[in-house]
Amino acid sequence: MYHFIEKVDPARHDAFVENHPLCNLLQSSSWAKVKDNWDHEIVGVENDGVLVGSSLILIKRLPFTFTMMYIPRGPIMDYENRELVHYYLKSLKKWAKKYHCLFIKLDPGICIREYLVKDKDKTPYDEHTKEWIQNIELGGAKHLGLTQNMHDTIQPRFQMGLHKCEDLSKHISKDARKSKNAAIRKHVEVKRYGIEKVDTFAQIMHLTEVRKGVALRNQQYFRKLMEVYKDHAYLFLSSVDPTIRANEIKTRLDEVQKELENGNLSHNQLDRLDIELKNMKEEWDSLKEVIEKYNSTTYVAGALMIGFGHTVEMLYAGMNNDFRSFKPQFLSHYIRFQYVFDQGYEYACMGGVEGTLDDGLTGYKSKFNASVREYIGEFDLPVYNSLYLLSQLAYKLRKKIRK
């Protein structure tokens, strides 16, 4: 017999979520410490004393004592069990009235299909997709559709990532391997750091903000993530001293010039040296601009990943665009992925992409042969039906103002 629990112990909740197929970082109890500008509760359902459903619920205070609630990538439960889904959602709705909640936004972490970009049109939805949607709707929720744009939902409905593989160097594309090797050749170094380098990471992310014209997170937020998740927070930084490569190029340019003065070279030798000379001059031209600004070891790229359960999430990544020719991001991705797979994680999420799969992020992530995971999308569970439409107008207006 099902029993609704108004307060689930965080440790019990985490143990349940970590071992569930729908495990997601955003349903870890510690996520509430990151989102401390929201109130929160953890509620669940037992069946004969066994936890069969649980949710971290974020609660946003609204004017006139009202609230709205959000369950990121949850609730966690078996969505094929119609009776459980119906009971849980009905119980949630009844419980939420205590908080004068207008509606609960659900974002179940249900993957309805997974595919490589090239196989999108050949990959059908999971055969249970309609059943899952129907079961949730029978519980009183409204499906907001299979949206395509990232800004349509709070969490991306489309994400890309890598599954653990035996040989990552063979898994990534030829272009990614070439760029990774170029970074090594240019003396880029990638290492994991602790919280002492969070300021450096924040500086790199600020450069990314300026370049892309977007507002990301600040140093305090990154520090909070690392403080909350401790050993499961993975901060990687890439560094390089551009003068080392510059000196190599200058030396090799002199050597090639001298070799070309040899009158006994074959046509093939001359062609090879001419091509090398052209490439070296092009690289030198780009290096001159860099070493005018940076003449010592510089941190040029970084990423912050958080692990929970069997998955690690790459939440933030950035780069100093002055060093784009050094390809630091390719080496960084490779080393980070290999590191977390060695730690026992089975999947590394690279973050969201547009559902059209025609954006720059999709093209870049595809170089690592990352697969696309398409999720079921958001649902709204109205608590007060008479106020739901009004609350939706207010919610959409708030989103529009914040953009």
HELIX and SHEET records of a PDB file:
HELIX    1   1 PRO A   10  GLU A   18  1                                   9    
HELIX    2   2 LEU A   25  GLN A   27  5                                   3    
HELIX    3   3 TRP A   31  VAL A   34  1                                   4    
HELIX    4   4 PRO A   63  THR A   65  5                                   3    
HELIX    5   5 ARG A   82  ALA A   96  1                                  15    
HELIX    6   6 LYS A   97  TYR A   99  5                                   3    
HELIX    7   7 VAL A  117  LYS A  122  5                                   6    
HELIX    8   8 THR A  129  LEU A  138  1                                  10    
HELIX    9   9 MET A  150  ASP A  152  5                                   3    
HELIX   10  10 LEU A  168  HIS A  171  1                                   4    
HELIX   11  11 LYS A  174  ARG A  185  1                                  12    
HELIX   12  12 ILE A  195  LYS A  197  5                                   3    
HELIX   13  13 VAL A  198  LYS A  212  1                                  15    
HELIX   14  14 GLN A  219  TYR A  229  1                                  11    
HELIX   15  15 LYS A  230  HIS A  232  5                                   3    
HELIX   16  16 PRO A  242  LEU A  260  1                                  19    
HELIX   17  17 HIS A  267  LYS A  293  1                                  27    
HELIX   18  18 ASN A  321  PHE A  326  5                                   6    
HELIX   19  19 PRO A  328  ASP A  342  1                                  15    
HELIX   20  20 GLY A  360  SER A  366  1                                   7    
HELIX   21  21 ASN A  385  ARG A  402  1                                  18    
SHEET    1   A 7 TYR A   2  ILE A   5  0                                        
SHEET    2   A 7 ASP A  39  ASN A  47 -1                                        
SHEET    3   A 7 VAL A  50  ARG A  61 -1                                        
SHEET    4   A 7 THR A  67  ILE A  71 -1                                        
SHEET    5   A 7 CYS A 101  LEU A 106  1                                        
SHEET    6   A 7 PHE A 379  PRO A 382 -1                                        
SHEET    7   A 7 LYS A 142  HIS A 143 -1                                        
SHEET    1   B 8 CYS A 111  TYR A 115  0                                        
SHEET    2   B 8 SER A 371  TYR A 375 -1                                        
SHEET    3   B 8 PHE A 158  HIS A 163 -1                                        
SHEET    4   B 8 TYR A 347  GLY A 352 -1                                        
SHEET    5   B 8 THR A 311  MET A 319  1                                        
SHEET    6   B 8 THR A 298  PHE A 308 -1                                        
SHEET    7   B 8 ALA A 233  VAL A 240 -1                                        
SHEET    8   B 8 GLU A 189  TYR A 193 -1                                        
END                                                                             
